[in-house]
Amino acid sequence: MSSDVRFTDFKSDKQPTWCPGCGDFGTMNGMMKALAETGNDPDNTFVVAGIGCSGKIGTYMHSYALHGVHGRALPVGTGVKMARPDIEVMVSGGDGDGYSIGAGHFVHAVRRNVDMSYVVMDNRIYGLTKGQASPTSRDDFETSTTPEGPKQPPVNPHALALAAGATFIAQSFSSDALRHQEIIQEAIEHDGFGFVNVYSPCVTFNDVDTYDYFRDSLVDLADTDHDRHDYDDAKDVILDSDKEYQGVIYQDENSVPYHEQHDVTEDMSVIPDGAPEGATDLVREFY
């Protein structure tokens, strides 16, 4: 790792095609700044992206990267971290990608406590496919496919994470640049699975959950007496549907990441020459 890396070193030469004003610009900038501040550099960083507007982020960041299939970014990130426990792995996606088709992978990535960060750009709508209701949309949110609203409660990703045994749960706002960077940085430095849900407004298709709405509504947990290490405090915040919170909601001080629990320390990315002994016989048995 290098102490001379600037966040601009993580910028690729590809120009983002996000809509002007998209919250994902701020989200990505915070991710790059946090990576640089934690001493990482592009040569030891692997970014895995899902599908949707947020899924383009691996193209716009200068690092090792993979643009996966819908909902499957976390299994790829897990595989990378298991093969190369020495590198920094950051998985990114959107609320549709992560909490709909990817919800099952989300729960199991949380419970495994793999030492990587997961940044979800939550704009409460499907943006790339032109404005359908997402898992985190309000139950009365009107779209072209839900003209009377989804009529079902939104997914609470923090509640899912807490129930699955998460060791780090946080939320940030892409427009609050410094706080967003600080929260992502804490997720990276956490020993285990660092989950951050980011309010990242869609300026094209969501005129409800706007920048102004979040600026007026957000309560920063750093300004309260919230104890991030207290499970019951975290539960109260997560289940409080009357407020929008920013900050670290829960962190387990005794977190032991997966690779330490199972003694996964060696580089497994190099495959030795020749098939393992008995592999040919095993293949013939099933074919």
Secondary structure, 3 states (H helix, E strand, C coil): CCCCCCHHHHECCCCCCCCCCCHHHHHHHHHHHHHHHCCCCHHHEEEEECCCHHHHHHHHECCEEEECCCCCHHHHHHHHHHHCCCCEEEEEEEHHHHHHHCHHHHHHHHHHCCCCEEEEEECCCECCCCCECCCCCCCCCCCCCCCCCCCCCCCCHHHHHHHCCCCEEEEEECCCHHHHHHHHHHHHHCCCCEEEEEECCCCCCCCCCCHHHHHHHEEEHHHCCCCCCCHHHHHHHHCCCCCEEEEEEEECCCCCCHHHHCCCCCCCCCCCCCCCCCHHHHHHHHC
